Amino acid sequence: MSNQRKVAAITGAGQGIGRAIAIRLANDGFAIGCLDFNADTANDCAKQITGGGGEALAVTVDVAQRDQVFKAVAEVVTRFGRLDVMINNAGLGPVTPIEEITPEIYRKVFDVNVGGTYWGIQAAVKHFKTRKPAKIGDIIGKIINASSQAGQVGNPDLAVYGATKFAIRGITQTAAKDLAALGITVNAYCPGIVRTPMMEGIAGKVAKENGKSLEWGLEQWAKTVLLGRISEPEDVAACVSYLAGPDSDYMTGQALIIDGGMVFN
């Protein structure tokens, strides 16, 4: 392929929001690095993209491990010749009532959600820095991090997850200031309630505690959404498509909320 085609690497691309982002950006013309902890789902995502005429590479990675993230991103660059967009999407979202938080849960979720964001940023910058902006204001790379509506306001029973998503907003702002002179933008997206396996797990737990169905559990969350429905992964992917594309070149340090009207900021 031509090295002129832009390349995006996406962590957590095997399912849910990450998969929808990978497919959307492939349709936008990007070659895609499908990075995921689960080799089978990463491969499935890559096959769906290549089956539709796009280009993709599946890479297995534990984003909590810095060396694995660097290696995975390097594999994408070796395959496609460049990196233009790094999307730190992988994350864990366990239900954690405040009195039930353990050191093990705390470390695991922070290592994946926050650590994975740090390592993804570092790995991307290593490759972005091989190019220089032609002039002030030129963008040579984009980093896009997954925060959350739960990173804007505290939500019940999500003290650990929410804390990581607040942290990611702070990391995004600081990285934007640190990297702007290199021609690198850093932004985040903040989904609300999205029909993903992770969200179904949260809603399912609430439903089970109340002797109700999964759909009942999802409906309870939908009541908090101004537009009256929970979102689909493709709704979030559309926002990320904007952040990955040229129309957002003059935006950095921002966290776009795409939650159907749960939080106004």
SETIMI-250999 format. One line per field, with one value per residue: residue number from 1; residue in three letters; x, y, z of N, C-alpha, C in turn. Coordinates in steps of 0.2 Angstrom, whole numbers, plus 5000, padded with zeros to 4 digits. Layout:
num	(NUM ...)
residuo	(ALA ...)
n.c1	(X ...)
n.c2	(Y ...)
n.c3	(Z ...)
ca.c1	(X ...)
ca.c2	(Y ...)
ca.c3	(Z ...)
c.c1	(X ...)
c.c2	(Y ...)
c.c3	(Z ...)
***
This chain:
num	(1 2 3 4 5 6 7 8 9 10 11 12 13 14 15 16 17 18 19 20 21 22 23 24 25 26 27 28 29 30 31 32 33 34 35 36 37 38 39 40 41 42 43 44 45 46 47 48 49 50 51 52 53 54 55 56 57 58 59 60 61 62 63 64 65 66 67 68 69 70 71 72 73 74 75 76 77 78 79 80 81 82 83 84 85 86 87 88 89 90 91 92 93 94 95 96 97 98 99 100 101 102 103 104 105 106 107 108 109 110 111 112 113 114 115 116 117 118 119 120 121 122 123 124 125 126 127 128 129 130 131 132 133 134 135 136 137 138 139 140 141 142 143 144 145 146 147 148 149 150 151 152 153 154 155 156 157 158 159 160 161 162 163 164 165 166 167 168 169 170 171 172 173 174 175 176 177 178 179 180 181 182 183 184 185 186 187 188 189 190 191 192 193 194 195 196 197 198 199 200 201 202 203 204 205 206 207 208 209 210 211 212 213 214 215 216 217 218 219 220 221 222 223 224 225 226 227 228 229 230 231 232 233 234 235 236 237 238 239 240 241 242 243 244 245 246 247 248 249 250 251 252 253 254 255 256 257 258 259 260 261 262 263 264 265)
residuo	(MET SER ASN GLN ARG LYS VAL ALA ALA ILE THR GLY ALA GLY GLN GLY ILE GLY ARG ALA ILE ALA ILE ARG LEU ALA ASN ASP GLY PHE ALA ILE GLY CYS LEU ASP PHE ASN ALA ASP THR ALA ASN ASP CYS ALA LYS GLN ILE THR GLY GLY GLY GLY GLU ALA LEU ALA VAL THR VAL ASP VAL ALA GLN ARG ASP GLN VAL PHE LYS ALA VAL ALA GLU VAL VAL THR ARG PHE GLY ARG LEU ASP VAL MET ILE ASN ASN ALA GLY LEU GLY PRO VAL THR PRO ILE GLU GLU ILE THR PRO GLU ILE TYR ARG LYS VAL PHE ASP VAL ASN VAL GLY GLY THR TYR TRP GLY ILE GLN ALA ALA VAL LYS HIS PHE LYS THR ARG LYS PRO ALA LYS ILE GLY ASP ILE ILE GLY LYS ILE ILE ASN ALA SER SER GLN ALA GLY GLN VAL GLY ASN PRO ASP LEU ALA VAL TYR GLY ALA THR LYS PHE ALA ILE ARG GLY ILE THR GLN THR ALA ALA LYS ASP LEU ALA ALA LEU GLY ILE THR VAL ASN ALA TYR CYS PRO GLY ILE VAL ARG THR PRO MET MET GLU GLY ILE ALA GLY LYS VAL ALA LYS GLU ASN GLY LYS SER LEU GLU TRP GLY LEU GLU GLN TRP ALA LYS THR VAL LEU LEU GLY ARG ILE SER GLU PRO GLU ASP VAL ALA ALA CYS VAL SER TYR LEU ALA GLY PRO ASP SER ASP TYR MET THR GLY GLN ALA LEU ILE ILE ASP GLY GLY MET VAL PHE ASN)
n.c1	(5004 5001 5012 5006 4993 4984 4986 4979 4980 4971 4967 4959 4951 4944 4930 4914 4914 4927 4929 4919 4924 4936 4931 4923 4934 4941 4932 4933 4945 4957 4971 4971 4977 4972 4971 4971 4967 4962 4965 4957 4946 4952 4957 4945 4940 4949 4948 4935 4937 4946 4939 4930 4937 4946 4962 4970 4978 4979 4984 4989 4988 4992 4987 4991 5004 5018 5029 5023 5014 5022 5028 5017 5012 5024 5023 5012 5017 5028 5021 5013 5020 5019 5012 4998 4987 4983 4973 4968 4958 4955 4948 4943 4928 4922 4908 4909 4905 4908 4912 4917 4928 4944 4962 4967 4957 4957 4971 4971 4961 4966 4979 4975 4966 4972 4986 4987 4983 4994 5005 5001 5001 5015 5020 5015 5020 5034 5034 5028 5037 5046 5043 5043 5034 5030 5028 5023 5009 5005 4999 5005 5002 4989 4982 4970 4960 4950 4939 4925 4907 4906 4918 4916 4906 4903 4897 4886 4892 4903 4916 4930 4931 4926 4935 4947 4943 4941 4955 4960 4955 4962 4975 4975 4973 4985 4995 4991 4996 5010 5014 5010 5019 5026 5018 5007 4991 4980 4966 4950 4936 4920 4910 4893 4880 4882 4878 4887 4897 4903 4895 4883 4886 4887 4873 4867 4870 4864 4851 4850 4851 4839 4830 4826 4826 4839 4836 4828 4837 4845 4836 4834 4845 4844 4834 4840 4845 4844 4840 4833 4837 4849 4866 4873 4888 4892 4888 4897 4908 4907 4910 4923 4928 4928 4937 4948 4950 4954 4946 4946 4958 4962 4959 4963 4967 4954 4939 4927 4910 4899 4885 4871 4865 4866 4876 4879 4891)
n.c2	(4994 5012 5023 5035 5033 5036 5030 5022 5017 5006 5003 4990 4986 4975 4973 4980 4998 5000 4992 4997 5010 5006 5000 5011 5021 5014 5014 5027 5028 5025 5014 5001 4997 4984 4982 4972 4963 4951 4939 4933 4941 4952 4948 4945 4957 4963 4955 4958 4971 4969 4961 4969 4977 4985 4989 4980 4976 4964 4964 4956 4962 4967 4981 4986 4983 4991 4988 4979 4987 4996 4987 4983 4994 4997 4986 4989 5000 4995 4987 4995 5007 5019 5030 5039 5042 5038 5029 5027 5017 5005 4998 4994 4992 4989 4986 4994 4996 5007 5002 4990 4990 4984 4982 4974 4976 4990 4992 4984 4990 5003 5001 4996 5006 5019 5017 5011 5021 5031 5023 5021 5034 5037 5027 5031 5044 5042 5037 5047 5058 5055 5062 5079 5095 5105 5118 5130 5125 5115 5098 5083 5071 5063 5060 5051 5049 5038 5044 5047 5049 5047 5052 5065 5068 5061 5044 5033 5018 5017 5020 5017 5015 5028 5036 5033 5038 5052 5054 5052 5063 5073 5069 5070 5084 5089 5082 5087 5100 5098 5092 5100 5108 5099 5097 5088 5084 5081 5074 5069 5058 5056 5045 5041 5031 5016 5003 4990 4975 4978 4987 4980 4971 4979 4984 4972 4966 4975 4973 4959 4960 4965 4956 4957 4958 4960 4969 4977 4982 4990 4999 5007 5014 5021 5030 5041 5048 5062 5061 5050 5037 5023 5024 5018 5009 5014 5027 5034 5031 5039 5052 5050 5048 5061 5068 5061 5065 5078 5090 5093 5098 5110 5108 5104 5096 5094 5087 5079 5077 5064 5059 5059 5069 5069 5075 5092 5103)
n.c3	(5000 4998 5006 5009 5013 5028 5045 5058 5075 5086 5103 5112 5101 5098 5102 5105 5108 5103 5092 5083 5081 5074 5062 5057 5055 5046 5035 5033 5027 5033 5036 5048 5064 5073 5089 5103 5119 5118 5106 5097 5095 5090 5078 5072 5070 5062 5050 5047 5042 5032 5024 5019 5010 5015 5024 5037 5052 5065 5082 5096 5113 5130 5137 5149 5151 5148 5139 5130 5124 5117 5108 5101 5094 5087 5078 5070 5064 5057 5048 5040 5038 5044 5057 5061 5069 5086 5096 5112 5118 5125 5140 5157 5166 5180 5191 5207 5222 5235 5247 5244 5236 5232 5235 5224 5214 5212 5208 5196 5187 5186 5181 5168 5162 5165 5165 5152 5144 5146 5141 5128 5123 5125 5116 5104 5102 5101 5087 5080 5082 5072 5061 5056 5059 5045 5046 5059 5068 5059 5059 5064 5070 5079 5095 5104 5117 5128 5138 5148 5151 5165 5168 5170 5179 5195 5197 5204 5212 5204 5208 5206 5192 5187 5193 5186 5173 5175 5178 5165 5158 5164 5160 5146 5145 5150 5142 5130 5131 5133 5121 5110 5103 5095 5085 5088 5092 5106 5112 5119 5121 5127 5131 5135 5141 5133 5122 5125 5128 5140 5146 5146 5156 5167 5168 5168 5181 5190 5186 5190 5203 5206 5202 5189 5170 5158 5148 5156 5165 5157 5152 5164 5165 5153 5156 5161 5151 5140 5127 5127 5124 5125 5119 5103 5099 5087 5087 5095 5088 5077 5083 5086 5073 5069 5077 5073 5060 5048 5051 5064 5067 5073 5086 5103 5118 5123 5129 5122 5125 5122 5125 5123 5130 5144 5152 5154 5148)
ca.c1	(5000 5005 5013 5002 4987 4985 4986 4976 4980 4966 4967 4952 4947 4940 4923 4911 4916 4934 4927 4915 4929 4940 4927 4922 4940 4943 4928 4936 4951 4963 4973 4969 4980 4967 4975 4966 4970 4959 4968 4952 4942 4956 4958 4939 4939 4954 4945 4929 4939 4949 4934 4926 4941 4951 4968 4970 4982 4977 4990 4987 4992 4989 4989 4994 5011 5021 5033 5019 5011 5027 5029 5011 5012 5029 5021 5008 5021 5032 5017 5010 5025 5018 5007 4995 4982 4983 4967 4968 4951 4954 4947 4939 4923 4918 4904 4913 4902 4914 4915 4919 4934 4950 4968 4967 4953 4960 4977 4970 4958 4970 4984 4973 4963 4976 4992 4986 4983 5001 5009 4999 5003 5022 5022 5013 5025 5040 5034 5026 5043 5051 5041 5043 5029 5033 5027 5019 5002 5004 4998 5009 5000 4984 4981 4963 4959 4944 4936 4918 4903 4908 4924 4914 4902 4903 4892 4885 4895 4908 4921 4936 4931 4925 4942 4952 4941 4943 4962 4962 4954 4968 4981 4973 4975 4992 4998 4990 5001 5017 5015 5008 5025 5028 5013 5003 4985 4978 4959 4947 4929 4917 4903 4888 4878 4883 4876 4893 4897 4905 4889 4878 4888 4885 4866 4865 4871 4859 4845 4850 4850 4832 4826 4824 4829 4844 4833 4825 4843 4847 4831 4835 4851 4841 4830 4845 4847 4839 4837 4828 4839 4856 4869 4876 4895 4893 4887 4903 4913 4906 4913 4930 4930 4929 4943 4954 4950 4957 4941 4947 4965 4963 4957 4967 4966 4947 4935 4920 4905 4894 4881 4864 4862 4867 4880 4881 4898)
ca.c2	(5000 5018 5026 5041 5032 5037 5024 5023 5011 5007 4998 4987 4986 4968 4973 4987 5005 5000 4989 5002 5015 5003 5000 5018 5024 5010 5017 5034 5027 5023 5007 5000 4992 4982 4980 4970 4958 4945 4938 4931 4947 4957 4945 4945 4964 4964 4951 4962 4977 4967 4958 4975 4980 4989 4986 4980 4971 4962 4963 4955 4966 4969 4988 4987 4981 4996 4985 4976 4992 4999 4982 4982 5000 4996 4981 4992 5005 4991 4984 5000 5012 5026 5030 5045 5042 5033 5029 5023 5015 4999 4999 4990 4996 4985 4989 4994 4999 5010 4998 4983 4991 4980 4984 4971 4979 4996 4991 4981 4995 5009 4999 4996 5012 5025 5015 5010 5028 5033 5019 5022 5040 5037 5023 5035 5050 5039 5037 5054 5062 5054 5068 5086 5099 5109 5125 5131 5124 5109 5092 5077 5066 5064 5055 5052 5045 5037 5046 5045 5054 5045 5056 5072 5068 5054 5040 5028 5011 5017 5025 5016 5017 5035 5040 5033 5042 5059 5055 5052 5069 5077 5067 5073 5091 5090 5079 5092 5106 5095 5089 5104 5111 5094 5096 5083 5085 5076 5075 5063 5057 5055 5042 5040 5024 5013 4996 4986 4970 4980 4991 4975 4968 4983 4984 4965 4965 4979 4969 4953 4962 4967 4951 4959 4957 4964 4975 4982 4986 4995 5005 5011 5019 5026 5036 5047 5051 5067 5059 5044 5030 5023 5025 5012 5010 5018 5035 5036 5030 5045 5057 5049 5050 5069 5069 5058 5068 5085 5095 5094 5100 5116 5107 5100 5097 5094 5080 5079 5073 5061 5055 5059 5074 5067 5080 5098 5106)
ca.c3	(5000 4998 5013 5010 5017 5035 5049 5065 5079 5091 5108 5113 5095 5097 5103 5107 5105 5099 5085 5079 5079 5069 5056 5055 5052 5040 5030 5032 5022 5037 5038 5055 5068 5078 5095 5109 5123 5115 5100 5092 5093 5086 5072 5069 5068 5056 5045 5044 5038 5025 5019 5016 5005 5019 5026 5044 5056 5072 5086 5103 5118 5136 5137 5156 5150 5143 5133 5125 5120 5112 5103 5097 5090 5082 5073 5066 5060 5052 5043 5036 5036 5047 5062 5061 5075 5091 5100 5118 5119 5129 5147 5161 5170 5185 5197 5213 5228 5238 5253 5241 5233 5235 5231 5218 5209 5211 5203 5189 5183 5185 5176 5161 5160 5165 5162 5145 5141 5147 5137 5121 5121 5124 5110 5098 5101 5098 5080 5078 5082 5066 5056 5059 5056 5040 5049 5065 5067 5056 5063 5061 5074 5084 5101 5106 5123 5130 5145 5149 5155 5172 5170 5170 5185 5199 5196 5210 5211 5199 5210 5203 5184 5186 5195 5180 5168 5177 5177 5158 5156 5166 5156 5140 5145 5151 5136 5124 5132 5132 5114 5104 5099 5091 5080 5090 5096 5111 5114 5122 5120 5134 5130 5141 5141 5126 5122 5124 5133 5147 5149 5148 5162 5173 5168 5170 5188 5193 5185 5193 5210 5207 5199 5182 5164 5156 5145 5161 5168 5152 5153 5170 5163 5148 5159 5163 5144 5138 5120 5128 5122 5126 5112 5100 5098 5081 5089 5098 5083 5073 5086 5085 5066 5068 5081 5069 5054 5047 5053 5071 5067 5077 5093 5107 5125 5124 5130 5119 5128 5117 5129 5122 5134 5151 5156 5150 5151)
c.c1	(5004 5006 5009 4995 4988 4983 4984 4977 4975 4966 4960 4948 4943 4933 4920 4913 4922 4933 4924 4920 4933 4937 4925 4928 4942 4939 4930 4942 4957 4965 4973 4974 4975 4971 4970 4970 4967 4961 4962 4948 4946 4956 4951 4938 4943 4951 4939 4931 4942 4944 4930 4931 4946 4957 4968 4975 4980 4984 4987 4992 4988 4992 4992 5001 5014 5025 5029 5015 5016 5028 5023 5011 5018 5027 5017 5012 5025 5027 5014 5014 5024 5013 5004 4990 4983 4977 4967 4961 4950 4953 4943 4934 4919 4914 4908 4910 4908 4917 4918 4925 4940 4956 4969 4963 4955 4966 4975 4966 4962 4976 4982 4971 4968 4983 4992 4986 4990 5005 5007 5001 5011 5024 5021 5018 5031 5040 5032 5032 5048 5049 5041 5037 5033 5033 5023 5012 5001 5004 5001 5006 4994 4983 4974 4962 4952 4943 4929 4914 4904 4915 4922 4910 4903 4897 4892 4889 4901 4914 4928 4936 4931 4932 4947 4950 4942 4951 4964 4960 4960 4974 4981 4975 4982 4996 4997 4995 5008 5019 5013 5013 5027 5023 5008 4997 4983 4971 4956 4940 4926 4910 4899 4887 4878 4882 4883 4893 4899 4898 4883 4879 4886 4877 4863 4865 4866 4852 4844 4848 4842 4827 4823 4828 4835 4841 4830 4831 4845 4842 4831 4840 4848 4837 4834 4847 4842 4836 4833 4830 4847 4859 4871 4883 4896 4892 4893 4909 4913 4910 4921 4933 4931 4936 4949 4955 4953 4952 4942 4955 4967 4960 4962 4966 4958 4944 4928 4915 4899 4890 4873 4860 4861 4870 4880 4887 4900)
c.c2	(5006 5020 5032 5039 5033 5031 5026 5016 5012 5001 4996 4987 4979 4968 4980 4993 5004 4997 4993 5007 5012 5002 5006 5021 5020 5013 5024 5034 5026 5016 5007 4995 4990 4979 4978 4964 4951 4944 4936 4937 4952 4954 4946 4952 4966 4961 4955 4967 4974 4964 4963 4979 4985 4986 4986 4975 4970 4961 4962 4959 4967 4976 4990 4986 4986 4993 4982 4981 4995 4994 4982 4988 4999 4991 4984 4997 5001 4988 4989 5006 5018 5025 5038 5047 5036 5034 5024 5022 5010 5001 4994 4995 4992 4989 4989 4998 5001 5006 4991 4984 4987 4983 4981 4974 4986 4996 4989 4986 5001 5007 4998 5002 5018 5023 5014 5016 5031 5030 5020 5029 5040 5033 5027 5041 5048 5039 5043 5058 5061 5059 5074 5090 5104 5117 5125 5130 5117 5103 5086 5071 5067 5058 5056 5046 5044 5039 5043 5050 5053 5049 5063 5073 5061 5050 5034 5021 5011 5021 5023 5018 5024 5039 5039 5037 5050 5059 5055 5059 5074 5075 5070 5080 5092 5088 5084 5098 5104 5094 5094 5107 5106 5093 5090 5085 5080 5078 5069 5064 5054 5051 5042 5032 5021 5006 4992 4980 4973 4983 4986 4972 4972 4983 4977 4964 4969 4975 4963 4954 4963 4962 4953 4957 4962 4970 4980 4986 4991 5001 5009 5016 5024 5031 5042 5051 5056 5064 5053 5037 5030 5023 5018 5014 5015 5026 5037 5036 5037 5051 5056 5050 5057 5070 5066 5062 5075 5091 5097 5096 5106 5115 5102 5101 5096 5087 5081 5074 5071 5056 5056 5065 5072 5073 5086 5102 5112)
c.c3	(5000 5005 5014 5013 5024 5039 5056 5069 5085 5096 5110 5107 5094 5098 5105 5104 5100 5092 5081 5077 5073 5062 5053 5052 5046 5034 5028 5028 5026 5036 5045 5058 5074 5084 5101 5113 5121 5108 5095 5090 5089 5079 5068 5066 5062 5050 5042 5040 5032 5021 5016 5011 5009 5021 5034 5046 5063 5076 5093 5108 5124 5137 5144 5156 5145 5138 5128 5121 5115 5106 5098 5092 5085 5076 5068 5061 5055 5046 5038 5035 5040 5053 5062 5067 5079 5095 5106 5121 5124 5137 5150 5165 5175 5189 5203 5218 5232 5244 5250 5237 5236 5232 5225 5212 5207 5206 5196 5185 5181 5180 5169 5159 5160 5163 5155 5141 5141 5141 5130 5119 5120 5117 5104 5097 5099 5090 5077 5077 5076 5061 5060 5055 5051 5042 5055 5064 5063 5060 5060 5065 5078 5089 5103 5111 5125 5137 5145 5152 5163 5173 5170 5177 5189 5198 5202 5208 5206 5201 5207 5195 5183 5188 5189 5174 5169 5176 5170 5155 5158 5162 5149 5140 5145 5145 5130 5125 5131 5125 5108 5100 5094 5085 5081 5094 5100 5113 5116 5120 5126 5132 5136 5141 5134 5127 5120 5129 5140 5150 5151 5154 5168 5174 5171 5178 5192 5192 5189 5201 5212 5204 5193 5176 5163 5153 5150 5164 5163 5152 5158 5168 5158 5150 5161 5157 5142 5131 5121 5126 5124 5119 5110 5099 5092 5082 5091 5092 5078 5076 5085 5078 5066 5071 5077 5063 5054 5050 5060 5072 5072 5084 5096 5114 5127 5125 5128 5122 5123 5121 5129 5127 5142 5155 5151 5153 5146)
***
